[in-house]
Each structure stands twice: as C-alpha cells, then as structure tokens.
Amino acid sequence: MRYSENSRVWIYQSDRQLLADETLLIQQQLDNFVRNWTAHNNQLKAGAEIRYNRFLILIVDEEQAGASGCSIDKSVNFMKQLEQQFNINLFDRFNLAYRSGNEVLSAPRAQFEELIKTGVINADTIVYNNLVQNVAELETKWEVPFKNSWHPQLFRDLITV
C-alpha cells in the first residue's frame, strides 16, 4: 500500500534485535491490528512494518480519516501487549540505535556515551531518529549520520560535528 508523504508515522524501537520467528509473529499481529484500527468508528488507512528486526513502524494516511487520541491510545496499548508477549522494551527513548557495519545495534544512554568516548560512534555513524513525524521524514531524516541528527544536542560535550 502506498502512503502519502504526509502520512503520520510512529516508530517503536525494540531494546534488542528480534529473532526471525518473533519478527514473523509480530508482523502478523501488527497486520491484524492495523486491519481493525479505527478512529471514531472510521477505518484508518493504516499499515505496519518491521525494519531491521528492531523497529516497529505504524503508518496512518490521514487523508481518509485522522488518528484520534483514542486510536493512538489503542496503538500504545497494543504495543505494550507486544512488549509483554515478547519480553522486549519498546518505550525506552534513551535506548539509542546506531549502525555498525551491516548491523543495527542499540545501547542505553550511558553505554552509548562510552561508545562515543572510545570512538566506536563518531560524527559519521548512522543513527536512528525515531522522532520523525511522517513518511517523508521517515525516508529522509530517520537513518542519518550522527552529525545530522538530534543526538549531538544530547552529547554536546563529547563529540565535535
């Protein structure tokens, strides 16, 4: 399904890489969820995908019907159910993801800071901006070099960009 570049996006990052069978099961549950996802009894034009066995992405094209507070609450509750079922954390905003070769890894803030100090993460390391708001930003501002992300603000004293 194609979505307009203005379609809203929510990214949930797992604190660990999902196993292949977990990814399949979660994708099935995501597909079921978005198929039945409504806002004020209006079917949402929604989709879901998993990238790199780590990022669960919900997309809603609001040209047909907009996501409401209640529908967003439904999605959050659904994600919390997935957390419990698969023993993952999807809501730790200070578990930061970065690319190392062909792998996407993540680290808690303190460990991420150490990786910067030791040079494992530098200004050119690809990081993930899970705060993107729409499909256009997902395609252009989600996977970016550290120096082009919001990360330098958090680690201002550790890295020169």
FENWO-V25488 format. One record per residue. N is the residue number from 1. D_CENTER is the distance of its C-alpha to the mean C-alpha in Angstrom with 2 decimals. Layout:
[[N,D_CENTER] [N,D_CENTER]]
//
This chain:
[[1,19.21] [2,18.96] [3,17.27] [4,18.63] [5,16.92] [6,16.99] [7,15.02] [8,12.54] [9,8.79] [10,6.48] [11,2.73] [12,3.80] [13,4.51] [14,8.10] [15,10.87] [16,12.56] [17,12.67] [18,13.44] [19,16.96] [20,17.88] [21,19.50] [22,16.68] [23,14.34] [24,17.19] [25,17.77] [26,14.28] [27,14.18] [28,17.61] [29,16.69] [30,13.78] [31,16.45] [32,18.98] [33,16.96] [34,16.26] [35,19.88] [36,21.19] [37,18.90] [38,21.30] [39,21.89] [40,25.55] [41,26.56] [42,25.24] [43,23.14] [44,19.82] [45,19.18] [46,15.76] [47,13.83] [48,11.06] [49,10.05] [50,8.83] [51,8.56] [52,10.42] [53,10.94] [54,7.97] [55,4.59] [56,5.60] [57,5.66] [58,8.64] [59,11.07] [60,14.37] [61,17.26] [62,19.25] [63,22.44] [64,23.63] [65,22.50] [66,20.23] [67,17.78] [68,19.85] [69,19.45] [70,20.55] [71,18.21] [72,15.16] [73,16.83] [74,17.18] [75,13.50] [76,12.95] [77,16.00] [78,14.91] [79,11.75] [80,14.33] [81,16.60] [82,14.29] [83,13.97] [84,17.75] [85,18.48] [86,16.64] [87,17.12] [88,13.57] [89,11.91] [90,8.58] [91,9.76] [92,10.97] [93,9.94] [94,12.51] [95,11.26] [96,10.60] [97,9.63] [98,12.25] [99,14.15] [100,17.59] [101,19.61] [102,17.97] [103,15.81] [104,12.34] [105,13.16] [106,12.08] [107,14.60] [108,15.45] [109,16.57] [110,20.20] [111,19.73] [112,17.57] [113,20.54] [114,22.95] [115,21.27] [116,21.83] [117,25.40] [118,26.20] [119,24.94] [120,22.38] [121,19.82] [122,21.52] [123,21.21] [124,20.40] [125,17.76] [126,14.54] [127,11.65] [128,8.04] [129,7.90] [130,4.78] [131,7.89] [132,8.69] [133,10.72] [134,11.83] [135,12.21] [136,14.51] [137,12.25] [138,9.47] [139,12.51] [140,14.11] [141,12.21] [142,8.76] [143,10.61] [144,13.60] [145,16.42] [146,16.43] [147,19.35] [148,17.58] [149,14.63] [150,14.91] [151,15.32] [152,19.10] [153,19.67] [154,18.56] [155,20.63] [156,23.34] [157,26.25] [158,25.00] [159,24.27] [160,26.03] [161,24.23]]
//
